[in-house]
Structures are given as structure tokens and as C-alpha cells.
Amino acid sequence: MGEKDKIEKLFLDYEDVFADIINVLLYNGRQVIKPEELVQANVISHYKADDSIIHEQERDIAKFWVRDQIRHALLGIENQTTTDNDIALRVMGYDGASYRGQLLSEHKEPPYPVCTLVLYFGGHHWKNSRSLKERICANDQLKNQWNDYPVRIFEISFLEEKQVKMFQSDFGIVADYFVKRKKGIDYEGNQQEIKHVDAMMKFMAVFAGDQEFLKLHFTEGEKITMCEVVQKIKENGRIEGRHDAILDLLSETGQVPEYLNHKITDQTDQKKLKQWLFIASHSSSIQEFEEKIQ
């Protein structure tokens, strides 16, 4: 499993996040599915291809909705950062395997529906096919004689503000970020406390394409909001800017030793970095700079 796959599963696999996504996107914010009613499902299914070899196909995330010891549905979430013209074929393969699993199951329970949502995090509208009939060109004589398979695709960057406000979990913070970024709004975060800090930072690094989220370090148990995350990223940016400025000035006087490079880039005290920047601008050699910062 790739690092991206592990990260997306880590965050969305939390029951409160998963249930929140389903309740907002399918039920318009009504609390139909409770986090405690979700049970982990197997995301791997098998199929035999033309080469007669058994292959695996793996969903991103899947959970059973169980209430009163009865399975009411299998719910799946697929994540996309880019559009996929074959999305209907892929989702139909996942869902079909789940139905076949019910058919072959040793547990004789009533069949239940399989529902898959596709979360698309791209910055442009999904213009590729959204259903089997949009993807496959059939003979005109068969046009209305075969079953379609539409896919529920939700464009996170294009959600309405009222939808974003319906989310109660950390996913609401994620959605707010993508919507504001798409609108070109200078994102400042909000005061909602982040529950799954580490998992969300890793998720944002991958799906927002911003590695700055991975550079943040928080004390375990520390209460963190997105406002504080944004401020820390900006502060890190200022610190890195001063690192670069100091090293650029010193490089004009000679080759900066590796140990000194590390000493400068490991320094995070902005007051001290400001002093070092002044010293670097007034030093005629690297040795002079080192002596003055001792």
C-alpha cells in the first residue's frame, strides 16, 4: 500500500469523520448514521482476469452500517485528487464484488445495499464521465436496453457554504479549507478544535498538496485549532525565509560549512535569527560571523 493510501485511510477511517461525511453528503446534515454504528469492513476483493490469475482490488475505505445487530448497508468512500474517466467501471467493480460476497457468504442474512461515495478534491469541476452510459458508447439499437450505473461524485472544493457548516467533525475544517482556497480567499482557519490532529495534518499535506502541514509539531494532548495551524505555517515560513537570507549572505563570503548550515537551519528563535541576519550582513567572512554569534 502506498503512503498516500495509508494517509487517506488514517484520517477518513475515524468513525466520527466517516459518519459525518455520509450524513452531510447523503442526508443533508441529518444525523442518520451514528459513529458507534459503523463497523470496519474488508476493503479487499478478488477477481480472475483474462490471464486466469486471481487479482486483488482494494477500496479506499468501507464500513458496515450496523444497527440492532443488523447490517443495513455497506458504505464506501473513494478519494480522488484528479478526475477519472473510468470511475463508474471501477466503483461498479467494488460494489459488484461486495454484492457477490453477500451471495456467497456462509451467514444467511438478508441482503443489504452497497453505497459508494467519491470525494473529489480537485480545483476544477469533474468533467469526465459520471456513469457507465457516459463512459461506454453502445450501438444505437442497444441505447435504452442496458442498465446504467451512475456514481455519486462530490466536488469538495465546490460545496456550498451551508453544506460546509453542516459538518461536525474535522472534515468540516478540511472542506472549509478547500472551498476557500478555490474561491481565492486568504485562508485564516477557524476556532474549531481539531480532534485528530496528526491524521488531519498528513491528510492535508497529501490532498492539499502542501508539505508545510507535515512540518508542524504539537505537544500530545495540546488543543489545536486551524487558526493556530495557519499561524504556525506562516511563522515557519518567516523562519525559513530568515534561514535562507542568512545563508545567502554568508555564501557571498565563502562556502558555508555543513555544521554551520545545520546550526542556522535548526535555529527557530525569531529574535535570535533577526540578530544573526544583521550580523551576517555586517560580516566580511564566515569566521567573523561565527565568532560574533558565539
Wavefront OBJ file of the C-alpha trace (Angstrom):
o trace
v 0.000 0.000 0.000
v 1.368 3.422 -0.977
v 1.995 6.221 1.527
v -0.866 8.292 0.047
v -3.276 5.370 0.503
v -2.240 4.910 4.128
v -2.699 8.598 4.880
v -6.176 8.914 3.369
v -7.334 5.808 5.224
v -5.879 7.053 8.511
v -7.985 10.225 8.592
v -11.266 9.194 6.963
v -11.270 5.867 8.784
v -12.219 7.547 12.064
v -15.876 6.707 12.671
v -16.866 10.273 13.579
v -15.332 11.611 10.348
v -16.778 8.839 8.183
v -20.296 9.177 9.637
v -20.153 12.967 9.316
v -19.325 12.753 5.606
v -22.189 10.331 4.959
v -24.712 12.335 6.995
v -23.919 15.646 5.277
v -23.480 14.487 1.700
v -26.282 11.912 1.611
v -28.708 13.133 4.266
v -28.260 16.905 4.117
v -26.869 17.076 7.627
v -29.430 14.861 9.377
v -27.726 12.589 11.913
v -28.974 9.358 10.364
v -25.834 7.284 10.935
v -24.104 7.330 14.306
v -20.340 6.750 14.583
v -20.861 3.871 17.022
v -22.995 2.082 14.395
v -20.082 1.779 11.968
v -18.054 -1.419 11.782
v -14.872 -1.887 9.770
v -15.377 -3.859 6.543
v -12.892 -5.725 4.385
v -11.739 -3.408 1.591
v -10.075 -6.138 -0.492
v -11.931 -8.298 -3.009
v -10.651 -10.748 -5.599
v -11.345 -11.382 -9.273
v -9.997 -13.569 -12.066
v -8.731 -11.712 -15.142
v -8.087 -12.956 -18.687
v -4.710 -14.315 -17.558
v -6.572 -16.742 -15.236
v -4.681 -15.305 -12.280
v -6.531 -14.213 -9.153
v -6.105 -10.470 -8.690
v -6.960 -8.142 -5.820
v -8.872 -4.887 -5.962
v -8.959 -2.593 -2.968
v -11.392 0.097 -1.970
v -10.146 3.172 -0.150
v -12.438 2.860 2.873
v -15.512 0.725 3.627
v -17.666 0.291 6.718
v -20.804 -1.649 7.596
v -23.720 0.302 8.999
v -24.965 -1.949 11.811
v -27.979 -1.163 13.980
v -29.723 -3.614 16.310
v -27.213 -6.273 15.184
v -28.494 -5.995 11.603
v -26.331 -4.897 8.688
v -28.267 -2.127 6.978
v -25.658 -1.213 4.351
v -22.064 -1.327 3.246
v -20.791 2.231 2.827
v -17.670 3.032 0.843
v -15.650 6.202 0.266
v -13.216 6.687 -2.619
v -10.873 9.691 -2.776
v -9.814 11.433 -5.972
v -7.398 14.312 -6.486
v -7.809 14.053 -10.274
v -10.732 13.090 -12.492
v -11.040 9.502 -13.695
v -12.975 8.685 -16.861
v -13.265 5.059 -15.724
v -14.686 5.859 -12.292
v -18.017 4.117 -12.989
v -16.254 0.934 -14.091
v -14.060 0.988 -11.002
v -16.840 1.697 -8.496
v -19.118 -0.836 -10.162
v -16.329 -3.407 -9.718
v -16.079 -2.640 -5.994
v -19.836 -2.673 -5.455
v -20.351 -5.803 -7.564
v -17.706 -7.648 -5.556
v -19.497 -6.636 -2.353
v -22.819 -7.970 -3.641
v -21.167 -11.189 -4.776
v -19.631 -11.507 -1.322
v -23.126 -11.372 0.174
v -24.319 -14.035 -2.267
v -21.504 -16.402 -1.349
v -21.489 -15.644 2.370
v -21.987 -18.512 4.799
v -24.033 -16.180 7.011
v -27.612 -16.335 5.829
v -28.639 -12.757 6.464
v -30.901 -10.567 4.317
v -29.010 -8.805 1.508
v -28.191 -5.152 2.119
v -27.414 -2.242 -0.212
v -23.898 -1.123 -1.119
v -23.367 2.618 -1.442
v -20.128 4.276 -2.596
v -19.301 7.986 -2.453
v -16.459 9.544 -4.419
v -14.847 12.595 -2.807
v -13.102 14.722 -5.419
v -10.589 17.274 -4.116
v -9.560 18.824 -7.438
v -9.726 22.544 -8.147
v -11.714 22.176 -11.376
v -15.163 20.710 -11.961
v -15.344 16.999 -12.720
v -15.858 16.928 -16.498
v -15.238 13.228 -17.115
v -17.920 10.568 -17.167
v -20.014 10.001 -14.045
v -21.851 6.865 -15.149
v -21.492 3.695 -17.162
v -23.545 5.031 -20.080
v -21.467 8.213 -20.226
v -18.318 6.085 -20.425
v -19.389 3.367 -22.852
v -20.505 4.012 -26.416
v -23.205 1.427 -27.244
v -24.880 0.581 -30.518
v -27.940 2.801 -31.069
v -30.150 -0.290 -31.070
v -28.989 -1.033 -27.519
v -29.156 2.563 -26.294
v -32.010 2.022 -23.839
v -31.718 -1.715 -23.391
v -28.948 -1.994 -20.795
v -28.552 -0.851 -17.229
v -26.706 2.303 -16.319
v -24.510 2.681 -13.223
v -24.273 6.282 -12.008
v -21.626 7.275 -9.430
v -22.129 9.730 -6.579
v -19.280 12.227 -7.036
v -18.965 15.122 -4.587
v -16.715 18.040 -5.559
v -15.396 19.166 -2.181
v -13.957 22.467 -3.463
v -17.368 23.416 -4.834
v -19.554 22.654 -1.823
v -21.918 25.437 -0.786
v -21.146 27.299 2.424
v -24.312 25.986 4.066
v -23.117 22.431 3.355
v -19.699 23.087 4.855
v -21.319 24.393 8.026
v -23.267 21.124 8.407
v -20.123 19.109 9.092
v -19.492 18.453 12.772
v -16.193 16.580 12.565
v -12.687 17.562 11.460
v -13.822 17.053 7.870
v -15.681 20.352 8.108
v -12.329 22.093 8.605
v -10.927 20.269 5.572
v -13.927 21.188 3.414
v -13.754 24.818 4.551
v -10.086 24.957 3.504
v -10.737 23.586 0.008
v -13.778 25.797 -0.615
v -11.989 28.973 0.482
v -8.860 28.099 -1.478
v -10.928 27.581 -4.624
v -12.586 30.978 -4.135
v -9.186 32.623 -3.736
v -9.924 33.669 -0.166
v -6.892 34.209 2.086
v -7.389 31.274 4.431
v -7.073 32.107 8.113
v -8.634 28.970 9.602
v -11.261 28.937 12.343
v -11.551 28.322 16.076
v -12.937 24.768 15.868
v -10.717 22.415 17.822
v -9.135 19.692 15.703
v -9.783 16.255 17.167
v -7.490 14.106 15.007
v -4.558 16.494 14.633
v -1.794 14.246 13.310
v -4.007 12.344 10.860
v -5.552 15.539 9.545
v -2.189 17.253 9.010
v -0.976 14.262 6.992
v -4.211 14.200 5.002
v -3.913 17.910 4.204
v -0.299 17.505 3.117
v -1.354 14.934 0.513
v -4.705 16.252 -0.694
v -3.956 19.969 -0.448
v -0.510 19.355 -1.896
v 1.177 21.404 0.823
v 4.069 19.757 2.657
v 4.112 22.599 5.207
v 1.448 20.682 7.140
v 3.986 17.914 7.775
v 6.495 20.330 9.318
v 4.223 21.175 12.233
v 4.848 19.649 15.637
v 2.371 19.720 18.500
v 2.518 18.530 22.084
v 0.416 15.435 22.724
v -2.907 16.460 24.243
v -2.462 20.070 23.123
v -5.695 21.711 21.929
v -5.165 22.916 18.355
v -7.373 24.938 16.008
v -6.886 25.618 12.311
v -6.172 29.270 13.151
v -3.144 28.117 15.143
v -2.104 25.753 12.338
v -2.177 28.597 9.803
v -0.214 30.861 12.138
v 2.427 28.181 12.711
v 2.783 27.647 8.953
v 3.231 31.391 8.428
v 5.720 31.552 11.296
v 7.657 28.619 9.825
v 7.682 30.442 6.506
v 9.204 33.530 8.122
v 11.794 31.401 9.930
v 12.764 29.561 6.738
v 12.965 32.907 4.944
v 15.492 34.151 7.507
v 17.454 30.910 7.270
v 17.736 31.401 3.511
v 18.639 35.100 3.846
v 21.443 34.381 6.338
v 22.869 31.552 4.228
v 22.679 33.666 1.066
v 24.671 36.471 2.731
v 27.281 34.079 4.088
v 27.680 32.277 0.763
v 28.860 35.556 -0.730
v 31.930 35.365 1.525
v 32.706 31.664 1.008
v 31.493 28.073 1.322
v 29.260 27.655 4.376
v 30.396 24.570 6.367
v 27.787 21.854 6.815
v 27.868 22.123 10.613
v 27.175 25.866 10.420
v 24.408 25.313 7.882
v 22.728 22.927 10.331
v 23.228 25.316 13.226
v 21.479 28.090 11.304
v 18.596 25.986 9.930
v 17.988 24.338 13.319
v 17.514 27.725 14.968
v 13.818 28.647 15.387
v 14.070 31.625 17.742
v 12.966 34.528 15.547
v 14.635 37.143 17.746
v 17.977 35.347 17.522
v 17.576 34.818 13.762
v 16.951 38.531 13.337
v 20.209 39.235 15.192
v 22.081 36.668 13.096
v 20.733 38.217 9.903
v 22.079 41.605 10.995
v 25.441 40.058 11.903
v 25.634 38.198 8.564
v 25.003 41.419 6.670
v 27.895 43.093 8.513
v 30.414 40.224 8.449
v 33.232 40.133 5.925
v 33.859 36.403 6.444
v 32.185 33.246 7.711
v 34.723 33.098 10.550
v 33.754 36.604 11.671
v 30.085 35.621 11.634
v 30.764 32.518 13.750
v 32.744 34.482 16.297
v 30.009 37.078 16.683
v 27.171 34.577 17.203
v 29.009 32.601 19.901
l 1 2 3 4 5 6 7 8 9 10 11 12 13 14 15 16 17 18 19 20 21 22 23 24 25 26 27 28 29 30 31 32 33 34 35 36 37 38 39 40 41 42 43 44 45 46 47 48 49 50 51 52 53 54 55 56 57 58 59 60 61 62 63 64 65 66 67 68 69 70 71 72 73 74 75 76 77 78 79 80 81 82 83 84 85 86 87 88 89 90 91 92 93 94 95 96 97 98 99 100 101 102 103 104 105 106 107 108 109 110 111 112 113 114 115 116 117 118 119 120 121 122 123 124 125 126 127 128 129 130 131 132 133 134 135 136 137 138 139 140 141 142 143 144 145 146 147 148 149 150 151 152 153 154 155 156 157 158 159 160 161 162 163 164 165 166 167 168 169 170 171 172 173 174 175 176 177 178 179 180 181 182 183 184 185 186 187 188 189 190 191 192 193 194 195 196 197 198 199 200 201 202 203 204 205 206 207 208 209 210 211 212 213 214 215 216 217 218 219 220 221 222 223 224 225 226 227 228 229 230 231 232 233 234 235 236 237 238 239 240 241 242 243 244 245 246 247 248 249 250 251 252 253 254 255 256 257 258 259 260 261 262 263 264 265 266 267 268 269 270 271 272 273 274 275 276 277 278 279 280 281 282 283 284 285 286 287 288 289 290 291 292 293 294
